[in-house]
Amino acid sequence: VQLQASGGGLVQPGGSLKLSCDGAGFSLDRYVVAWFRQAPGKAREGVSCHSSSDGSTYVSDSVKGRFTISRDNVKSTVYLQMNSLKPEDTAVYYCNAVHTFYGDLNYWGQGTLVTVSS
């Protein structure tokens, strides 16, 4: 059981990236999946999450209107579409999956680096 985060890279300010969080070896359709990020010297912060039970989503104020979370249950993948990127979005982005009923089933991906710089 493993989460795999991918899609990071170097992008200019104003650009876009799409991150993927794959449930390698298991289905994400009963999990709340969230994206966190950690910038150098800063605490990890929640960015966005998607609930499988009712499809509800949360987006932090710092990225509202620019980032969109979505899910493809067939592919067992959750995406984070990031538009209008700013230098302050530079961070390692992590995905996290917590089972809707069994909270002990809690998994983290390895992180993918997003660098926004000209």
TILUMDREN-112824 format. One line per field, with one value per atom (N, C-alpha, C): x, z, y; residue number from 0; atom name; residue in three letters. Coordinates in steps of 0.2 Angstrom, whole numbers. Last residue first. Layout:
// TILUMDREN-112824
x = X:...
z = Z:...
y = Y:...
seq = NUM:...
atom = CA:...
type = ALA:...
// end
This chain:
// TILUMDREN-112824
x = 56:58:65:48:53:54:42:39:44:43:47:44:38:36:40:42:44:41:32:34:36:30:31:34:27:33:35:11:15:22:4:7:11:-11:-5:-3:-20:-18:-11:-30:-28:-26:-36:-29:-26:-49:-44:-37:-60:-55:-49:-69:-72:-66:-61:-67:-70:-44:-50:-56:-34:-36:-43:-19:-26:-28:-10:-12:-19:3:-3:-4:14:12:5:26:18:18:37:36:29:36:36:36:30:36:36:21:18:24:27:26:22:27:34:32:12:16:22:2:6:11:-10:-8:-3:-15:-15:-13:-15:-13:-12:-25:-23:-21:-22:-22:-20:-31:-27:-27:-30:-33:-28:-35:-30:-34:-40:-38:-33:-46:-39:-36:-59:-57:-50:-60:-60:-58:-52:-54:-54:-55:-53:-56:-47:-52:-50:-45:-44:-49:-37:-43:-41:-31:-30:-37:-37:-31:-30:-47:-48:-42:-36:-43:-43:-24:-24:-31:-27:-21:-20:-38:-38:-32:-39:-36:-37:-53:-47:-45:-62:-60:-53:-77:-70:-68:-87:-86:-78:-91:-88:-87:-95:-100:-98:-85:-91:-97:-72:-75:-83:-67:-70:-74:-52:-58:-61:-43:-44:-51:-28:-35:-36:-18:-19:-26:-10:-15:-17:7:0:-4:21:17:10:31:27:23:47:40:36:59:59:52:52:58:57:35:40:46:24:29:35:7:14:18:-5:-2:4:-21:-14:-11:-30:-28:-22:-44:-37:-36:-53:-52:-45:-58:-53:-54:-63:-66:-62:-56:-63:-67:-44:-44:-52:-37:-42:-43:-20:-26:-31:-9:-10:-17:-6:-3:-5:-16:-16:-13:-7:-10:-10:-9:-8:-12:-2:-6:-4:-3:0:-5:0:-5:-2:3:6:0:6:2:5:12:11:7:14:8:7:32:26:20:37:37:31:42:37:38:48:50:45:38:43:44:27:30:35:21:19:23:16:20:17:15:14:18:8:13:11:6:3:9:3:8:4:4:0:4
z = -59:-65:-67:-50:-51:-58:-40:-44:-44:-38:-38:-43:-30:-34:-33:-27:-26:-32:-18:-25:-25:-7:-9:-16:-5:-3:-5:4:-2:0:18:15:9:26:22:19:37:35:32:45:38:36:57:57:50:54:54:54:45:49:49:37:43:48:27:29:36:28:27:30:21:27:26:13:12:19:6:12:11:-3:-3:3:-3:-1:-1:-10:-9:-8:-5:-7:-5:-13:-8:-10:-19:-19:-13:-18:-19:-19:-19:-12:-12:-33:-29:-22:-39:-37:-33:-53:-48:-46:-60:-58:-52:-54:-59:-56:-52:-49:-54:-48:-53:-50:-41:-39:-45:-41:-44:-40:-37:-35:-38:-43:-43:-41:-48:-41:-40:-60:-60:-53:-55:-60:-60:-48:-44:-49:-49:-54:-50:-42:-41:-47:-38:-42:-41:-33:-32:-36:-39:-39:-38:-36:-36:-36:-37:-41:-41:-28:-34:-39:-14:-17:-23:-8:-15:-18:5:1:-6:10:8:3:4:9:6:1:-2:3:1:5:1:-5:-5:-1:-6:-4:-4:-9:-14:-12:1:-2:-8:2:4:1:-1:-6:-4:-1:3:-2:-3:-6:-2:1:2:-1:2:-1:1:10:4:2:26:22:16:29:29:25:39:34:35:43:45:39:35:37:39:29:35:38:13:17:23:14:11:16:11:16:13:10:7:13:6:10:7:0:-2:4:4:5:2:4:1:1:12:11:9:4:8:7:-4:3:7:-16:-16:-9:-19:-15:-14:-18:-21:-16:-20:-17:-20:-28:-25:-20:-26:-29:-25:-29:-24:-27:-33:-35:-29:-36:-31:-32:-46:-46:-40:-51:-47:-47:-64:-61:-57:-65:-65:-62:-73:-71:-70:-71:-74:-71:-63:-68:-71:-63:-60:-65:-71:-70:-66:-63:-67:-66:-60:-61:-65:-52:-57:-56:-50:-48:-53:-52:-56:-55:-39:-44:-48:-26:-28:-34:-21:-25:-28:-7:-11:-15:-5:-6:-9:0:0:0
y = 164:166:165:151:156:158:139:144:150:122:128:133:108:113:119:91:98:102:79:82:89:65:73:74:53:54:62:51:51:53:43:49:47:36:35:42:27:34:34:19:18:25:24:21:20:27:32:30:21:18:23:28:25:22:34:38:35:34:31:34:47:44:41:51:48:45:65:61:58:72:70:65:86:79:78:97:95:88:108:101:100:124:120:113:140:135:131:149:142:137:161:159:152:164:161:158:157:162:160:152:150:156:150:157:156:134:139:145:117:123:128:103:108:115:89:96:100:73:78:85:56:63:68:40:46:52:28:29:34:28:28:28:29:23:22:40:34:28:55:50:43:71:64:60:87:83:76:104:97:93:119:114:107:135:128:124:148:146:139:150:153:151:148:148:152:148:146:146:153:155:153:147:154:156:130:135:142:121:124:129:106:111:114:97:99:105:82:89:91:70:74:81:62:66:71:52:51:55:57:52:51:74:68:64:82:80:74:97:90:89:108:106:99:112:116:114:113:110:115:114:117:113:113:110:113:128:122:119:132:133:127:130:134:135:129:128:133:123:127:127:110:113:116:106:108:110:93:98:100:87:89:94:72:79:81:62:63:71:50:57:59:35:39:46:26:27:31:26:28:28:22:28:30:6:11:16:1:1:7:1:-5:-5:18:12:6:30:25:19:45:39:34:61:57:50:74:68:64:91:86:80:102:97:92:120:113:109:135:130:123:153:146:141:163:164:157:161:164:165:145:153:155:130:134:141:114:121:125:102:104:112:88:94:96:75:81:88:65:66:73:53:60:61:38:41:48:28:34:36:10:16:22:-6:0:6
seq = 117:117:117:116:116:116:115:115:115:114:114:114:113:113:113:112:112:112:111:111:111:110:110:110:109:109:109:108:108:108:107:107:107:106:106:106:105:105:105:104:104:104:103:103:103:102:102:102:101:101:101:100:100:100:99:99:99:98:98:98:97:97:97:96:96:96:95:95:95:94:94:94:93:93:93:92:92:92:91:91:91:90:90:90:89:89:89:88:88:88:87:87:87:86:86:86:85:85:85:84:84:84:83:83:83:82:82:82:81:81:81:80:80:80:79:79:79:78:78:78:77:77:77:76:76:76:75:75:75:74:74:74:73:73:73:72:72:72:71:71:71:70:70:70:69:69:69:68:68:68:67:67:67:66:66:66:65:65:65:64:64:64:63:63:63:62:62:62:61:61:61:60:60:60:59:59:59:58:58:58:57:57:57:56:56:56:55:55:55:54:54:54:53:53:53:52:52:52:51:51:51:50:50:50:49:49:49:48:48:48:47:47:47:46:46:46:45:45:45:44:44:44:43:43:43:42:42:42:41:41:41:40:40:40:39:39:39:38:38:38:37:37:37:36:36:36:35:35:35:34:34:34:33:33:33:32:32:32:31:31:31:30:30:30:29:29:29:28:28:28:27:27:27:26:26:26:25:25:25:24:24:24:23:23:23:22:22:22:21:21:21:20:20:20:19:19:19:18:18:18:17:17:17:16:16:16:15:15:15:14:14:14:13:13:13:12:12:12:11:11:11:10:10:10:9:9:9:8:8:8:7:7:7:6:6:6:5:5:5:4:4:4:3:3:3:2:2:2:1:1:1:0:0:0
atom = N:CA:C:N:CA:C:N:CA:C:N:CA:C:N:CA:C:N:CA:C:N:CA:C:N:CA:C:N:CA:C:N:CA:C:N:CA:C:N:CA:C:N:CA:C:N:CA:C:N:CA:C:N:CA:C:N:CA:C:N:CA:C:N:CA:C:N:CA:C:N:CA:C:N:CA:C:N:CA:C:N:CA:C:N:CA:C:N:CA:C:N:CA:C:N:CA:C:N:CA:C:N:CA:C:N:CA:C:N:CA:C:N:CA:C:N:CA:C:N:CA:C:N:CA:C:N:CA:C:N:CA:C:N:CA:C:N:CA:C:N:CA:C:N:CA:C:N:CA:C:N:CA:C:N:CA:C:N:CA:C:N:CA:C:N:CA:C:N:CA:C:N:CA:C:N:CA:C:N:CA:C:N:CA:C:N:CA:C:N:CA:C:N:CA:C:N:CA:C:N:CA:C:N:CA:C:N:CA:C:N:CA:C:N:CA:C:N:CA:C:N:CA:C:N:CA:C:N:CA:C:N:CA:C:N:CA:C:N:CA:C:N:CA:C:N:CA:C:N:CA:C:N:CA:C:N:CA:C:N:CA:C:N:CA:C:N:CA:C:N:CA:C:N:CA:C:N:CA:C:N:CA:C:N:CA:C:N:CA:C:N:CA:C:N:CA:C:N:CA:C:N:CA:C:N:CA:C:N:CA:C:N:CA:C:N:CA:C:N:CA:C:N:CA:C:N:CA:C:N:CA:C:N:CA:C:N:CA:C:N:CA:C:N:CA:C:N:CA:C:N:CA:C:N:CA:C:N:CA:C:N:CA:C:N:CA:C:N:CA:C:N:CA:C:N:CA:C:N:CA:C:N:CA:C:N:CA:C:N:CA:C:N:CA:C:N:CA:C:N:CA:C:N:CA:C:N:CA:C:N:CA:C
type = SER:SER:SER:SER:SER:SER:VAL:VAL:VAL:THR:THR:THR:VAL:VAL:VAL:LEU:LEU:LEU:THR:THR:THR:GLY:GLY:GLY:GLN:GLN:GLN:GLY:GLY:GLY:TRP:TRP:TRP:TYR:TYR:TYR:ASN:ASN:ASN:LEU:LEU:LEU:ASP:ASP:ASP:GLY:GLY:GLY:TYR:TYR:TYR:PHE:PHE:PHE:THR:THR:THR:HIS:HIS:HIS:VAL:VAL:VAL:ALA:ALA:ALA:ASN:ASN:ASN:CYS:CYS:CYS:TYR:TYR:TYR:TYR:TYR:TYR:VAL:VAL:VAL:ALA:ALA:ALA:THR:THR:THR:ASP:ASP:ASP:GLU:GLU:GLU:PRO:PRO:PRO:LYS:LYS:LYS:LEU:LEU:LEU:SER:SER:SER:ASN:ASN:ASN:MET:MET:MET:GLN:GLN:GLN:LEU:LEU:LEU:TYR:TYR:TYR:VAL:VAL:VAL:THR:THR:THR:SER:SER:SER:LYS:LYS:LYS:VAL:VAL:VAL:ASN:ASN:ASN:ASP:ASP:ASP:ARG:ARG:ARG:SER:SER:SER:ILE:ILE:ILE:THR:THR:THR:PHE:PHE:PHE:ARG:ARG:ARG:GLY:GLY:GLY:LYS:LYS:LYS:VAL:VAL:VAL:SER:SER:SER:ASP:ASP:ASP:SER:SER:SER:VAL:VAL:VAL:TYR:TYR:TYR:THR:THR:THR:SER:SER:SER:GLY:GLY:GLY:ASP:ASP:ASP:SER:SER:SER:SER:SER:SER:SER:SER:SER:HIS:HIS:HIS:CYS:CYS:CYS:SER:SER:SER:VAL:VAL:VAL:GLY:GLY:GLY:GLU:GLU:GLU:ARG:ARG:ARG:ALA:ALA:ALA:LYS:LYS:LYS:GLY:GLY:GLY:PRO:PRO:PRO:ALA:ALA:ALA:GLN:GLN:GLN:ARG:ARG:ARG:PHE:PHE:PHE:TRP:TRP:TRP:ALA:ALA:ALA:VAL:VAL:VAL:VAL:VAL:VAL:TYR:TYR:TYR:ARG:ARG:ARG:ASP:ASP:ASP:LEU:LEU:LEU:SER:SER:SER:PHE:PHE:PHE:GLY:GLY:GLY:ALA:ALA:ALA:GLY:GLY:GLY:ASP:ASP:ASP:CYS:CYS:CYS:SER:SER:SER:LEU:LEU:LEU:LYS:LYS:LYS:LEU:LEU:LEU:SER:SER:SER:GLY:GLY:GLY:GLY:GLY:GLY:PRO:PRO:PRO:GLN:GLN:GLN:VAL:VAL:VAL:LEU:LEU:LEU:GLY:GLY:GLY:GLY:GLY:GLY:GLY:GLY:GLY:SER:SER:SER:ALA:ALA:ALA:GLN:GLN:GLN:LEU:LEU:LEU:GLN:GLN:GLN:VAL:VAL:VAL
// end
